[in-house]
Amino acid sequence: MALRREQEHAVRQYEAWTRMREKALRNNGGKMPDGYVEPPRDPPLPSAPIDDADILDLSLELNAASIDDVPGDMDETGLERVPMADPGLDVRGTLSFQ
């Protein structure tokens, strides 16, 4: 859905740019200023139609996945063991040099 919104936004931006360019040309007698080199601007690609079969395939794959399929390392109490990223960083040492 986000891709469709981004595509629609790109189309609106391009159309707004085209209208502004046409107005600028009318205001300048139908020509660009001397020495102006216009960069090439291609219109955005049209939105691809959404295929319901693709969505159905994805939802079937997501439904088939289960949390039980993910291997985990459990301790003797049944809690998952999580490795510590930086052991010791959470402990503040009080070193004093005299």
Biopython code that builds the backbone (N, CA, C, O; Angstrom):
import numpy as np
from Bio.PDB.StructureBuilder import StructureBuilder

atoms = [
    (1, "MET", "N", (0.825, -1.186, 0.000)),
    (1, "MET", "CA", (0.000, 0.000, 0.000)),
    (1, "MET", "C", (0.873, 1.254, 0.000)),
    (1, "MET", "O", (0.538, 2.253, -0.637)),
    (2, "ALA", "N", (1.985, 1.192, 0.714)),
    (2, "ALA", "CA", (2.865, 2.356, 0.779)),
    (2, "ALA", "C", (3.449, 2.661, -0.587)),
    (2, "ALA", "O", (3.621, 3.827, -0.945)),
    (3, "LEU", "N", (3.758, 1.620, -1.357)),
    (3, "LEU", "CA", (4.295, 1.847, -2.689)),
    (3, "LEU", "C", (3.287, 2.557, -3.575)),
    (3, "LEU", "O", (3.663, 3.418, -4.371)),
    (4, "ARG", "N", (2.022, 2.214, -3.450)),
    (4, "ARG", "CA", (0.992, 2.865, -4.251)),
    (4, "ARG", "C", (0.882, 4.344, -3.886)),
    (4, "ARG", "O", (0.741, 5.195, -4.764)),
    (5, "ARG", "N", (0.948, 4.647, -2.590)),
    (5, "ARG", "CA", (0.898, 6.055, -2.161)),
    (5, "ARG", "C", (2.106, 6.817, -2.673)),
    (5, "ARG", "O", (1.979, 7.960, -3.111)),
    (6, "GLU", "N", (3.287, 6.188, -2.622)),
    (6, "GLU", "CA", (4.490, 6.846, -3.128)),
    (6, "GLU", "C", (4.377, 7.085, -4.627)),
    (6, "GLU", "O", (4.795, 8.130, -5.124)),
    (7, "GLN", "N", (3.816, 6.125, -5.344)),
    (7, "GLN", "CA", (3.639, 6.264, -6.785)),
    (7, "GLN", "C", (2.661, 7.400, -7.088)),
    (7, "GLN", "O", (2.916, 8.221, -7.969)),
    (8, "GLU", "N", (1.555, 7.448, -6.369)),
    (8, "GLU", "CA", (0.580, 8.514, -6.570)),
    (8, "GLU", "C", (1.194, 9.868, -6.248)),
    (8, "GLU", "O", (0.932, 10.849, -6.943)),
    (9, "HIS", "N", (2.006, 9.928, -5.202)),
    (9, "HIS", "CA", (2.679, 11.177, -4.847)),
    (9, "HIS", "C", (3.637, 11.598, -5.961)),
    (9, "HIS", "O", (3.696, 12.776, -6.313)),
    (10, "ALA", "N", (4.384, 10.649, -6.515)),
    (10, "ALA", "CA", (5.316, 10.964, -7.600)),
    (10, "ALA", "C", (4.569, 11.495, -8.826)),
    (10, "ALA", "O", (5.038, 12.420, -9.489)),
    (11, "VAL", "N", (3.422, 10.915, -9.119)),
    (11, "VAL", "CA", (2.624, 11.372, -10.261)),
    (11, "VAL", "C", (2.123, 12.795, -10.008)),
    (11, "VAL", "O", (2.178, 13.640, -10.901)),
    (12, "ARG", "N", (1.634, 13.062, -8.789)),
    (12, "ARG", "CA", (1.152, 14.421, -8.468)),
    (12, "ARG", "C", (2.284, 15.437, -8.565)),
    (12, "ARG", "O", (2.094, 16.535, -9.088)),
    (13, "GLN", "N", (3.458, 15.070, -8.062)),
    (13, "GLN", "CA", (4.611, 15.982, -8.125)),
    (13, "GLN", "C", (5.004, 16.264, -9.572)),
    (13, "GLN", "O", (5.292, 17.407, -9.927)),
    (14, "TYR", "N", (5.015, 15.237, -10.400)),
    (14, "TYR", "CA", (5.379, 15.423, -11.803)),
    (14, "TYR", "C", (4.359, 16.301, -12.521)),
    (14, "TYR", "O", (4.728, 17.179, -13.300)),
    (15, "GLU", "N", (3.079, 16.062, -12.258)),
    (15, "GLU", "CA", (2.041, 16.876, -12.889)),
    (15, "GLU", "C", (2.129, 18.325, -12.432)),
    (15, "GLU", "O", (1.939, 19.236, -13.238)),
    (16, "ALA", "N", (2.412, 18.554, -11.153)),
    (16, "ALA", "CA", (2.572, 19.926, -10.649)),
    (16, "ALA", "C", (3.772, 20.589, -11.311)),
    (16, "ALA", "O", (3.705, 21.762, -11.676)),
    (17, "TRP", "N", (4.871, 19.852, -11.469)),
    (17, "TRP", "CA", (6.055, 20.400, -12.138)),
    (17, "TRP", "C", (5.744, 20.752, -13.591)),
    (17, "TRP", "O", (6.182, 21.791, -14.085)),
    (18, "THR", "N", (4.990, 19.892, -14.276)),
    (18, "THR", "CA", (4.634, 20.132, -15.671)),
    (18, "THR", "C", (3.786, 21.396, -15.795)),
    (18, "THR", "O", (4.014, 22.210, -16.690)),
    (19, "ARG", "N", (2.808, 21.564, -14.902)),
    (19, "ARG", "CA", (1.971, 22.784, -14.945)),
    (19, "ARG", "C", (2.815, 24.025, -14.690)),
    (19, "ARG", "O", (2.640, 25.041, -15.363)),
    (20, "MET", "N", (3.732, 23.955, -13.720)),
    (20, "MET", "CA", (4.577, 25.107, -13.414)),
    (20, "MET", "C", (5.488, 25.438, -14.594)),
    (20, "MET", "O", (5.698, 26.609, -14.907)),
    (21, "ARG", "N", (6.026, 24.414, -15.244)),
    (21, "ARG", "CA", (6.893, 24.627, -16.402)),
    (21, "ARG", "C", (6.118, 25.296, -17.537)),
    (21, "ARG", "O", (6.614, 26.234, -18.161)),
    (22, "GLU", "N", (4.897, 24.814, -17.806)),
    (22, "GLU", "CA", (4.078, 25.397, -18.866)),
    (22, "GLU", "C", (3.746, 26.857, -18.566)),
    (22, "GLU", "O", (3.776, 27.695, -19.468)),
    (23, "LYS", "N", (3.434, 27.165, -17.323)),
    (23, "LYS", "CA", (3.132, 28.543, -16.936)),
    (23, "LYS", "C", (4.370, 29.427, -17.100)),
    (23, "LYS", "O", (4.267, 30.562, -17.565)),
    (24, "ALA", "N", (5.534, 28.908, -16.718)),
    (24, "ALA", "CA", (6.773, 29.676, -16.868)),
    (24, "ALA", "C", (7.064, 29.953, -18.341)),
    (24, "ALA", "O", (7.511, 31.044, -18.695)),
    (25, "LEU", "N", (6.812, 28.968, -19.194)),
    (25, "LEU", "CA", (7.010, 29.178, -20.633)),
    (25, "LEU", "C", (6.055, 30.250, -21.167)),
    (25, "LEU", "O", (6.465, 31.111, -21.945)),
    (26, "ARG", "N", (4.796, 30.201, -20.756)),
    (26, "ARG", "CA", (3.828, 31.236, -21.199)),
    (26, "ARG", "C", (4.260, 32.611, -20.725)),
    (26, "ARG", "O", (4.160, 33.589, -21.466)),
    (27, "ASN", "N", (4.742, 32.688, -19.493)),
    (27, "ASN", "CA", (5.162, 33.981, -18.952)),
    (27, "ASN", "C", (6.412, 34.517, -19.643)),
    (27, "ASN", "O", (6.678, 35.718, -19.592)),
    (28, "ASN", "N", (7.183, 33.639, -20.289)),
    (28, "ASN", "CA", (8.422, 34.064, -20.928)),
    (28, "ASN", "C", (8.296, 34.051, -22.456)),
    (28, "ASN", "O", (9.301, 33.946, -23.160)),
    (29, "GLY", "N", (7.087, 34.156, -22.959)),
    (29, "GLY", "CA", (6.908, 34.223, -24.400)),
    (29, "GLY", "C", (7.065, 32.888, -25.105)),
    (29, "GLY", "O", (7.336, 32.868, -26.306)),
    (30, "GLY", "N", (6.907, 31.782, -24.410)),
    (30, "GLY", "CA", (6.947, 30.469, -25.035)),
    (30, "GLY", "C", (8.332, 29.880, -25.208)),
    (30, "GLY", "O", (8.484, 28.860, -25.879)),
    (31, "LYS", "N", (9.346, 30.500, -24.619)),
    (31, "LYS", "CA", (10.695, 29.935, -24.757)),
    (31, "LYS", "C", (11.420, 29.990, -23.421)),
    (31, "LYS", "O", (11.079, 30.767, -22.528)),
    (32, "MET", "N", (12.415, 29.151, -23.320)),
    (32, "MET", "CA", (13.235, 29.138, -22.115)),
    (32, "MET", "C", (14.248, 30.270, -22.184)),
    (32, "MET", "O", (14.581, 30.733, -23.275)),
    (33, "PRO", "N", (14.741, 30.722, -21.042)),
    (33, "PRO", "CA", (15.761, 31.777, -21.056)),
    (33, "PRO", "C", (17.009, 31.318, -21.820)),
    (33, "PRO", "O", (17.321, 30.129, -21.875)),
    (34, "ASP", "N", (17.707, 32.286, -22.401)),
    (34, "ASP", "CA", (18.940, 31.977, -23.129)),
    (34, "ASP", "C", (19.940, 31.303, -22.198)),
    (34, "ASP", "O", (20.147, 31.748, -21.069)),
    (35, "GLY", "N", (20.558, 30.226, -22.678)),
    (35, "GLY", "CA", (21.572, 29.517, -21.911)),
    (35, "GLY", "C", (21.019, 28.462, -20.969)),
    (35, "GLY", "O", (21.778, 27.704, -20.365)),
    (36, "TYR", "N", (19.708, 28.411, -20.843)),
    (36, "TYR", "CA", (19.114, 27.420, -19.937)),
    (36, "TYR", "C", (19.131, 26.055, -20.614)),
    (36, "TYR", "O", (18.685, 25.903, -21.750)),
    (37, "VAL", "N", (19.654, 25.069, -19.895)),
    (37, "VAL", "CA", (19.642, 23.690, -20.380)),
    (37, "VAL", "C", (18.743, 22.899, -19.443)),
    (37, "VAL", "O", (19.044, 22.744, -18.259)),
    (38, "GLU", "N", (17.663, 22.412, -19.973)),
    (38, "GLU", "CA", (16.697, 21.697, -19.137)),
    (38, "GLU", "C", (17.140, 20.258, -18.931)),
    (38, "GLU", "O", (17.425, 19.552, -19.898)),
    (39, "PRO", "N", (17.200, 19.818, -17.685)),
    (39, "PRO", "CA", (17.559, 18.409, -17.439)),
    (39, "PRO", "C", (16.411, 17.508, -17.894)),
    (39, "PRO", "O", (15.246, 17.894, -17.801)),
    (40, "PRO", "N", (16.730, 16.328, -18.379)),
    (40, "PRO", "CA", (15.657, 15.421, -18.804)),
    (40, "PRO", "C", (14.870, 14.917, -17.601)),
    (40, "PRO", "O", (15.439, 14.518, -16.585)),
    (41, "ARG", "N", (13.587, 14.944, -17.736)),
    (41, "ARG", "CA", (12.702, 14.450, -16.670)),
    (41, "ARG", "C", (11.695, 13.515, -17.291)),
    (41, "ARG", "O", (10.865, 13.930, -18.100)),
    (42, "ASP", "N", (11.766, 12.257, -16.916)),
    (42, "ASP", "CA", (10.810, 11.270, -17.406)),
    (42, "ASP", "C", (9.624, 11.222, -16.460)),
    (42, "ASP", "O", (9.787, 11.358, -15.248)),
    (43, "PRO", "N", (8.431, 11.030, -17.008)),
    (43, "PRO", "CA", (7.276, 10.886, -16.109)),
    (43, "PRO", "C", (7.413, 9.618, -15.287)),
    (43, "PRO", "O", (8.041, 8.656, -15.728)),
    (44, "PRO", "N", (6.830, 9.606, -14.092)),
    (44, "PRO", "CA", (6.907, 8.402, -13.259)),
    (44, "PRO", "C", (6.192, 7.239, -13.938)),
    (44, "PRO", "O", (5.255, 7.430, -14.713)),
    (45, "LEU", "N", (6.646, 6.055, -13.636)),
    (45, "LEU", "CA", (6.043, 4.856, -14.210)),
    (45, "LEU", "C", (4.633, 4.676, -13.654)),
    (45, "LEU", "O", (4.369, 5.015, -12.500)),
    (46, "PRO", "N", (3.739, 4.148, -14.464)),
    (46, "PRO", "CA", (2.380, 3.916, -13.955)),
    (46, "PRO", "C", (2.391, 2.834, -12.887)),
    (46, "PRO", "O", (3.282, 1.985, -12.845)),
    (47, "SER", "N", (1.404, 2.882, -12.044)),
    (47, "SER", "CA", (1.285, 1.885, -10.971)),
    (47, "SER", "C", (1.023, 0.516, -11.573)),
    (47, "SER", "O", (0.261, 0.371, -12.529)),
    (48, "ALA", "N", (1.669, -0.478, -10.997)),
    (48, "ALA", "CA", (1.416, -1.850, -11.429)),
    (48, "ALA", "C", (0.131, -2.319, -10.769)),
    (48, "ALA", "O", (-0.102, -2.047, -9.591)),
    (49, "PRO", "N", (-0.691, -3.012, -11.515)),
    (49, "PRO", "CA", (-1.921, -3.516, -10.891)),
    (49, "PRO", "C", (-1.580, -4.557, -9.831)),
    (49, "PRO", "O", (-0.622, -5.318, -9.971)),
    (50, "ILE", "N", (-2.367, -4.576, -8.790)),
    (50, "ILE", "CA", (-2.149, -5.532, -7.706)),
    (50, "ILE", "C", (-2.804, -6.843, -8.095)),
    (50, "ILE", "O", (-3.984, -6.892, -8.441)),
    (51, "ASP", "N", (-2.017, -7.899, -8.032)),
    (51, "ASP", "CA", (-2.514, -9.221, -8.383)),
    (51, "ASP", "C", (-3.006, -9.914, -7.117)),
    (51, "ASP", "O", (-2.233, -10.148, -6.188)),
    (52, "ASP", "N", (-4.282, -10.239, -7.086)),
    (52, "ASP", "CA", (-4.860, -10.889, -5.907)),
    (52, "ASP", "C", (-4.208, -12.230, -5.621)),
    (52, "ASP", "O", (-4.124, -12.643, -4.464)),
    (53, "ALA", "N", (-3.744, -12.916, -6.663)),
    (53, "ALA", "CA", (-3.105, -14.218, -6.451)),
    (53, "ALA", "C", (-1.817, -14.058, -5.653)),
    (53, "ALA", "O", (-1.501, -14.898, -4.811)),
    (54, "ASP", "N", (-1.063, -12.970, -5.915)),
    (54, "ASP", "CA", (0.164, -12.732, -5.156)),
    (54, "ASP", "C", (-0.141, -12.486, -3.680)),
    (54, "ASP", "O", (0.568, -12.975, -2.800)),
    (55, "ILE", "N", (-1.180, -11.738, -3.423)),
    (55, "ILE", "CA", (-1.556, -11.451, -2.039)),
    (55, "ILE", "C", (-2.004, -12.735, -1.350)),
    (55, "ILE", "O", (-1.658, -12.973, -0.193)),
    (56, "LEU", "N", (-2.771, -13.560, -2.054)),
    (56, "LEU", "CA", (-3.227, -14.815, -1.481)),
    (56, "LEU", "C", (-2.043, -15.732, -1.182)),
    (56, "LEU", "O", (-2.000, -16.369, -0.130)),
    (57, "ASP", "N", (-1.076, -15.801, -2.112)),
    (57, "ASP", "CA", (0.111, -16.633, -1.879)),
    (57, "ASP", "C", (0.873, -16.162, -0.652)),
    (57, "ASP", "O", (1.314, -16.976, 0.160)),
    (58, "LEU", "N", (1.029, -14.861, -0.514)),
    (58, "LEU", "CA", (1.751, -14.316, 0.629)),
    (58, "LEU", "C", (1.015, -14.622, 1.929)),
    (58, "LEU", "O", (1.633, -15.015, 2.919)),
    (59, "SER", "N", (-0.295, -14.445, 1.927)),
    (59, "SER", "CA", (-1.033, -14.706, 3.164)),
    (59, "SER", "C", (-0.971, -16.187, 3.522)),
    (59, "SER", "O", (-0.928, -16.524, 4.705)),
    (60, "LEU", "N", (-0.966, -17.078, 2.537)),
    (60, "LEU", "CA", (-0.839, -18.503, 2.830)),
    (60, "LEU", "C", (0.526, -18.815, 3.422)),
    (60, "LEU", "O", (0.639, -19.620, 4.346)),
    (61, "GLU", "N", (1.564, -18.175, 2.888)),
    (61, "GLU", "CA", (2.902, -18.385, 3.429)),
    (61, "GLU", "C", (3.002, -17.881, 4.863)),
    (61, "GLU", "O", (3.605, -18.535, 5.714)),
    (62, "LEU", "N", (2.412, -16.721, 5.128)),
    (62, "LEU", "CA", (2.463, -16.173, 6.480)),
    (62, "LEU", "C", (1.675, -17.035, 7.456)),
    (62, "LEU", "O", (2.080, -17.202, 8.606)),
    (63, "ASN", "N", (0.558, -17.580, 7.005)),
    (63, "ASN", "CA", (-0.230, -18.443, 7.878)),
    (63, "ASN", "C", (0.484, -19.761, 8.152)),
    (63, "ASN", "O", (0.311, -20.350, 9.219)),
    (64, "ALA", "N", (1.278, -20.221, 7.205)),
    (64, "ALA", "CA", (1.988, -21.486, 7.373)),
    (64, "ALA", "C", (3.153, -21.339, 8.355)),
    (64, "ALA", "O", (3.550, -22.310, 8.999)),
    (65, "ALA", "N", (3.693, -20.137, 8.467)),
    (65, "ALA", "CA", (4.804, -19.917, 9.392)),
    (65, "ALA", "C", (4.266, -19.935, 10.821)),
    (65, "ALA", "O", (3.163, -19.464, 11.100)),
    (66, "SER", "N", (5.053, -20.474, 11.685)),
    (66, "SER", "CA", (4.636, -20.579, 13.076)),
    (66, "SER", "C", (5.820, -20.258, 13.965)),
    (66, "SER", "O", (6.971, -20.457, 13.575)),
    (67, "ILE", "N", (5.544, -19.771, 15.137)),
    (67, "ILE", "CA", (6.609, -19.468, 16.091)),
    (67, "ILE", "C", (7.318, -20.752, 16.501)),
    (67, "ILE", "O", (8.485, -20.721, 16.893)),
    (68, "ASP", "N", (6.619, -21.883, 16.413)),
    (68, "ASP", "CA", (7.240, -23.162, 16.760)),
    (68, "ASP", "C", (8.300, -23.567, 15.737)),
    (68, "ASP", "O", (9.168, -24.390, 16.028)),
    (69, "ASP", "N", (8.226, -22.983, 14.528)),
    (69, "ASP", "CA", (9.202, -23.302, 13.486)),
    (69, "ASP", "C", (10.552, -22.646, 13.745)),
    (69, "ASP", "O", (11.554, -23.030, 13.141)),
    (70, "VAL", "N", (10.588, -21.663, 14.635)),
    (70, "VAL", "CA", (11.823, -20.937, 14.908)),
    (70, "VAL", "C", (12.547, -21.624, 16.065)),
    (70, "VAL", "O", (12.014, -21.706, 17.172)),
    (71, "PRO", "N", (13.756, -22.116, 15.811)),
    (71, "PRO", "CA", (14.468, -22.782, 16.910)),
    (71, "PRO", "C", (14.901, -21.762, 17.967)),
    (71, "PRO", "O", (15.287, -20.637, 17.650)),
    (72, "GLY", "N", (14.826, -22.183, 19.214)),
    (72, "GLY", "CA", (15.235, -21.304, 20.294)),
    (72, "GLY", "C", (16.044, -22.069, 21.316)),
    (72, "GLY", "O", (15.934, -23.290, 21.427)),
    (73, "ASP", "N", (16.851, -21.350, 22.054)),
    (73, "ASP", "CA", (17.673, -21.971, 23.089)),
    (73, "ASP", "C", (17.006, -21.682, 24.424)),
    (73, "ASP", "O", (16.934, -20.534, 24.863)),
    (74, "MET", "N", (16.519, -22.742, 25.064)),
    (74, "MET", "CA", (15.813, -22.583, 26.329)),
    (74, "MET", "C", (16.683, -23.055, 27.484)),
    (74, "MET", "O", (17.468, -23.994, 27.359)),
    (75, "ASP", "N", (16.518, -22.374, 28.608)),
    (75, "ASP", "CA", (17.237, -22.852, 29.796)),
    (75, "ASP", "C", (16.361, -23.897, 30.500)),
    (75, "ASP", "O", (15.305, -24.274, 29.993)),
    (76, "GLU", "N", (16.811, -24.359, 31.668)),
    (76, "GLU", "CA", (16.099, -25.440, 32.352)),
    (76, "GLU", "C", (14.723, -25.034, 32.860)),
    (76, "GLU", "O", (13.888, -25.899, 33.129)),
    (77, "THR", "N", (14.468, -23.723, 32.999)),
    (77, "THR", "CA", (13.151, -23.271, 33.465)),
    (77, "THR", "C", (12.184, -23.041, 32.309)),
    (77, "THR", "O", (11.012, -22.739, 32.532)),
    (78, "GLY", "N", (12.665, -23.181, 31.076)),
    (78, "GLY", "CA", (11.799, -22.973, 29.926)),
    (78, "GLY", "C", (11.863, -21.571, 29.360)),
    (78, "GLY", "O", (11.176, -21.267, 28.385)),
    (79, "LEU", "N", (12.682, -20.707, 29.957)),
    (79, "LEU", "CA", (12.832, -19.349, 29.444)),
    (79, "LEU", "C", (13.889, -19.336, 28.348)),
    (79, "LEU", "O", (14.861, -20.090, 28.387)),
    (80, "GLU", "N", (13.676, -18.472, 27.385)),
    (80, "GLU", "CA", (14.619, -18.387, 26.274)),
    (80, "GLU", "C", (15.899, -17.699, 26.720)),
    (80, "GLU", "O", (15.869, -16.675, 27.404)),
    (81, "ARG", "N", (17.007, -18.273, 26.326)),
    (81, "ARG", "CA", (18.304, -17.657, 26.619)),
    (81, "ARG", "C", (18.585, -16.612, 25.557)),
    (81, "ARG", "O", (18.509, -16.887, 24.360)),
    (82, "VAL", "N", (18.906, -15.425, 26.005)),
    (82, "VAL", "CA", (19.225, -14.337, 25.092)),
    (82, "VAL", "C", (20.670, -13.939, 25.331)),
    (82, "VAL", "O", (21.041, -13.595, 26.453)),
    (83, "PRO", "N", (21.491, -13.982, 24.288)),
    (83, "PRO", "CA", (22.899, -13.612, 24.502)),
    (83, "PRO", "C", (23.027, -12.132, 24.835)),
    (83, "PRO", "O", (22.271, -11.302, 24.331)),
    (84, "MET", "N", (23.974, -11.819, 25.673)),
    (84, "MET", "CA", (24.224, -10.430, 26.030)),
    (84, "MET", "C", (25.111, -9.807, 24.969)),
    (84, "MET", "O", (26.112, -10.395, 24.559)),
    (85, "ALA", "N", (24.746, -8.634, 24.535)),
    (85, "ALA", "CA", (25.510, -7.973, 23.484)),
    (85, "ALA", "C", (26.857, -7.494, 24.010)),
    (85, "ALA", "O", (27.896, -7.789, 23.420)),
    (86, "ASP", "N", (26.844, -6.767, 25.101)),
    (86, "ASP", "CA", (28.069, -6.231, 25.688)),
    (86, "ASP", "C", (28.028, -6.448, 27.189)),
    (86, "ASP", "O", (27.646, -5.543, 27.931)),
    (87, "PRO", "N", (28.413, -7.622, 27.647)),
    (87, "PRO", "CA", (28.355, -7.870, 29.081)),
    (87, "PRO", "C", (29.267, -6.908, 29.842)),
    (87, "PRO", "O", (30.403, -6.654, 29.442)),
    (88, "GLY", "N", (28.756, -6.397, 30.910)),
    (88, "GLY", "CA", (29.553, -5.506, 31.743)),
    (88, "GLY", "C", (29.297, -4.036, 31.499)),
    (88, "GLY", "O", (29.658, -3.210, 32.337)),
    (89, "LEU", "N", (28.686, -3.677, 30.379)),
    (89, "LEU", "CA", (28.431, -2.266, 30.119)),
    (89, "LEU", "C", (27.340, -1.699, 31.018)),
    (89, "LEU", "O", (27.276, -0.491, 31.250)),
    (90, "ASP", "N", (26.493, -2.573, 31.515)),
    (90, "ASP", "CA", (25.414, -2.098, 32.372)),
    (90, "ASP", "C", (25.852, -1.942, 33.827)),
    (90, "ASP", "O", (25.059, -1.503, 34.660)),
    (91, "VAL", "N", (27.080, -2.287, 34.146)),
    (91, "VAL", "CA", (27.585, -2.201, 35.515)),
    (91, "VAL", "C", (28.519, -1.004, 35.604)),
    (91, "VAL", "O", (29.456, -0.864, 34.818)),
    (92, "ARG", "N", (28.249, -0.159, 36.565)),
    (92, "ARG", "CA", (29.124, 1.009, 36.772)),
    (92, "ARG", "C", (30.155, 0.661, 37.808)),
    (92, "ARG", "O", (29.822, 0.298, 38.936)),
    (93, "GLY", "N", (31.384, 0.770, 37.433)),
    (93, "GLY", "CA", (32.443, 0.504, 38.388)),
    (93, "GLY", "C", (32.820, 1.784, 39.112)),
    (93, "GLY", "O", (32.782, 2.877, 38.549)),
    (94, "THR", "N", (33.170, 1.624, 40.328)),
    (94, "THR", "CA", (33.625, 2.789, 41.100)),
    (94, "THR", "C", (35.109, 2.589, 41.391)),
    (94, "THR", "O", (35.496, 2.137, 42.469)),
    (95, "LEU", "N", (35.897, 2.925, 40.436)),
    (95, "LEU", "CA", (37.330, 2.820, 40.607)),
    (95, "LEU", "C", (37.855, 4.145, 41.157)),
    (95, "LEU", "O", (37.512, 5.219, 40.664)),
    (96, "SER", "N", (38.661, 4.048, 42.149)),
    (96, "SER", "CA", (39.262, 5.279, 42.662)),
    (96, "SER", "C", (40.763, 5.091, 42.673)),
    (96, "SER", "O", (41.293, 4.079, 43.131)),
    (97, "PHE", "N", (41.401, 6.066, 42.170)),
    (97, "PHE", "CA", (42.865, 6.046, 42.143)),
    (97, "PHE", "C", (43.388, 7.023, 43.179)),
    (97, "PHE", "O", (43.061, 8.210, 43.150)),
    (98, "GLN", "N", (44.189, 6.526, 44.078)),
    (98, "GLN", "CA", (44.711, 7.418, 45.112)),
    (98, "GLN", "C", (46.199, 7.449, 45.071)),
    (98, "GLN", "O", (46.825, 8.147, 45.868)),
]
sb = StructureBuilder()
sb.init_structure("model")
sb.init_model(0)
sb.init_chain("A")
sb.init_seg("    ")
for serial, (resi, resn, name, xyz) in enumerate(atoms, 1):
    if name == "N":
        sb.init_residue(resn, " ", resi, " ")
    sb.init_atom(name, np.array(xyz, "f"), 0.0, 1.0, " ", f" {name:<3s}", serial, name[0])
structure = sb.get_structure()
